Amino acid sequence: MADAEQKAMQLMAEAEKKLSSSKGFLGSLFGFFSGSSKVDEAMDLYQQAANKFKMAKKWSAAAHAFTELASLHAKAGSRLDAATNYVEAGNCYKKTDPNESVNCLLKAIEIYTDMGKFVMAAKHHQSIAEIYETEVADIEKAIQHFEQASDYFRGEENNSSSNKCLLKVAMYAAQMENYEKAIQIYEQVATSSLESSLLKYSAKEYMFRATLCHLCVDLTNAKIAVEKYEEMYPAFQDSRECKLLKALMTHLEEQNVDAFTDTVKDYDSISRLDQWYTTMLLRIKKTINAEDIC
């Protein structure tokens, strides 16, 4: 792999030499195009260098080579090639520098949106959101990019991908106690799911999540919500999720913390509850014996 890195460095040097000679004494855009054959050769060298750096697992160096290549494509008017190489750079930077990865992907997104390629832009907004979600731990920025991705996907009639991004937003909104936003999204996605025979079954999960968010705020509104969901989707009434919700609401009315705990344990023993559900249920449980359910 050391040989690959050494070869890549030589290729980078050759590419820079080609570019310098292509500009001549003008150093202008005219000079750039008048030496186009040397520019093409430089592009090829940068491409080879980037691939060699990837072989050597020198990710930052590979990303730098890809950004140089992207810049040359942009100057030459090859916008799609420029965007493709910014994405390549972003993917390499993911392994070493998440913030630089975001910068490269944003450059690609700008090109894709200018070209009207909104599905591509959406996919990379989603990638940025996932970087903020897992690498940078900036959930507010993750939410912003998931929302932008969702908007672009929906605009291109890709409702499945749009809903996937929206559900991430709802999950984090609920965790940040923005229950109103979470409820609105869960209800929107549930309604969308009911329109598809293939997705209808998943609606009960979103209704379940929306009701838990209601319970974090107000018991009465949660009861009204369950009645509404049963009308929207009659099968919800017989689901384990709905039966659990009704049992929990009874325990909340009775202020019976032990019964609440036992009911959750029984449900969890059959259908494992993930961290999000556990967090919401603990918040609801804490309202028992409080002055108000809030």
N, C-alpha and C positions, 0 to 999 in steps of 0.2 A: 504493500500500500504506500510505502514511502516513495517508491518509484513513480506511482501514479500522481502523488502530490508534486514531486519534482517536475514531472512532465507537464502538469497543469500550470505550474509557475512559469515554465518556459513558454507555454502557449499564450499565457496572459501577456508576457513581455513582447512576444511577437505581434500580438494583436495591437498593443499600444504603439508599437513601432510602425505598423501599417497605418494606423490612424494618423499619427504625426506626419508621415510622409504624404498622406492623401490630402491634408489641409494645405500643404505648401506654405508659402509666406503669407497667404491671405488669412488663413484661420477663420474663414467665414462659412456661411451656409453654402455659398457658391463653391467654395473649396471642397466642402464636404461632398457635394454631388459630382463635382468634376473628377474626383478620385473615387468614384463609386465602386470600381472594380476592387480597389484596395479596401474599401469599406466592407464590401461583401466578404472579402477574404478575412478581414478582422472579425466580422460576425461569426464566420465559421470557426475561427480560432477560439473565440469566447465560448462558443457552444461546446467545443471539444474540451476546453479547460474546465468548464462547469461540470461536465460529465466525469472528468478525471477526478476533480475535487470530491464529487459525490462518491466515487469508488473508494477514495481514501478516507471517507467520512469526515472531511473537512467542510462542515456545513456552512459556516460563515463565509469562507472563501468561495464556495460554490454559489452561495446567494449573491455575493458581490459580482461574480462573473455573469450571473443571470440578469442582474440589474443593469450592468453595462450593456449587455445584449439588448435588453428591453429598451434602454435609452436610444440606442442606435436605430432600432426598428421604429421607434416613435418619431425620430428625426427624419427617417426615410418615408414616413407616412403609412407604414404598415402597422396600423393600430391594433389589429387582432393579434399579430405576432408579439407586439409590445406587451399587451395584456397577458398573453400566455406566459411570457417570460417573467413578468412581475409575479404571477401566481407561482411559478417554479421557485423564484427567489423567496417568496413568502413561505412556501412549504419547507425550504431548507432552513430558513430562520426560525421556524417553529421549534427546531431542536436545540437552538442556542440562545435566541433573543426574541421572545414573544412580541415585544413592542415593535421591533423592526419588521417582524412578520406581518403585523397589523398594517404598518405603513405601506408595505409592498402590496398587500391585498387591497388597500384603499385606492392605490394608484390604478390597479386593475379594474376595480369597481367603477372608477370615474370614466375609464375608457368604455367599459361595457354599457354603462347607462347612456353615454353620449351616442353609442351605436344602436341603442334601443334593445340591447340584449339583457333584458331584465331578469330572466331566469338565471343567467350566469351571475349577474350582480347579486341576486338573492342568495345563491349558493355560497358566495364568498362573504356576504354579510353574516350568514349562518356560521361560516368557519371562524370569522372574527369573534362572533358571540361565544363560540366554544373555547376560543383562546382565552377570552376574558373570564369565562366560567371556570376553566380548569387550570390555566397556567398563571394568570395574573391575579385572579380572585377579586375582580372588580365587577360585582354582580349588576350594579346599575348600568354600566356600559354594556354588559352582556345583554341585559333586557333591551336596551336601545337597539342593538343590532339584530336581536331576534325579532323585534317588532318591525324593523325596516325590511328584513328578509321576508317576514310574513306578508307585508304590504305588497312587495314586488311579486311574490309567488301568487297571491290572490289576483293581482292585476293581470296575470298571465293564465288565469283559470286553473292554476295548480293548487287546488284547495287542500289536498292531502298534505303537501309540504307546508302550506301556509298554516294549517291547524297544528302541525307538529311544532312549529316555532311558537305559535300562540300558547300552546300548553306549557312550554318552558317559561314563558312570561307569567302565566297564571301561577305556576308552581312557586316562582320566586316572589311574585306579588304577595301571595298568601304568607310565605315565610317572613316577609317584611311587614306583615300585618296590614297590607293594603287589600283588605278582604273584598271591598266593593269591586275593584278591578278584577280580582281573581274570579269572583262569582260571575261577572259579566262575560268573561272569556269562557269559563266552563259551560255556561248556558249557551253561548254562541256555538261552541264546538259540539255540544250535545245536540242542538237543533240541526246543525249541519250533518251530523252522523245519522240522524234519523231519516234523512233524505236518501240514504244509501242502504240497500238491503245487505250489503257486505259489511258496512260499518255500524249498522243499527245497534248491534249487541254492545258495542263499546260505550254507547250513550249513558248506560247506567253508572259507569265509573265516573264520568264527568258530573253527573247529577249527585253522586255520592260525595265527590270532592266539593262541589258547590255548597251542599248542605252542611258539610263540616265547617266551611268558611262562615256560613250563616250562624252556626252554633257558637262560633267564637265571638259573635257580635250580639245575637239576640235569639232567644228560644222561640218566640212567637213567629218571627219572620222565617225561621227554619221550618216550622210546621206548615206555614203557608206555602213555602217553596216545595216541600215534599208533596203536598196535595197537587200543586201545579205540575210537578214532574210526573206524577201518576197519571194525570190527564194527558200529558204529552206522549207518554210511553207506558201504556197499561202494564206491560211486562215488568216494569220497575217495581211495582207493588209486591210482587212475589219473589223478588230477588233477595239474596242474603244481605246485600248492602242496605236495602230499604228496611228490612226487619231489624238490622242492627241499629240504624238511625232511630227508629221508633222506640226501641228498647232504651237507648241512651237518653232520648228526650223524656221518657217516663222517669228515669233515674234522676235526671236534672230537675224535673218538677218536684220529685220527692226529696231532693237533696241527699240522695243515697250514694255516697262515694264508694262504698264497698261493692254494691251491686253494679255500679258503673265499671269499676275495675274488673270484676269477674266477667262481665259481659264482653268487655274488650279482649280479655285473656282467652275466652272461649272462641271468639271469632278468629283471633290470631293463631290459635292452635290448628285451625283448618285452612284459613287463608292468611298467609304471612303478611303482616303489615310492614311497609317500608318506613324509612326514616321520616318522610314527609307526613305520612298518616300518623305516626307516633307523636310527632311534634304537635300536630293539630289536636289530637285527642288529649294530650297532656294539658294543652291550653284550655280546652273545654272543661276538663276535669277540675282545673283550678278555680273554675267559676262556682263550683259547688261549695256551699257554706260561705261564699262571699256575700256581701250585702246585696249586690245586684248581679244578674247575669249580663256581662258586658263584653 
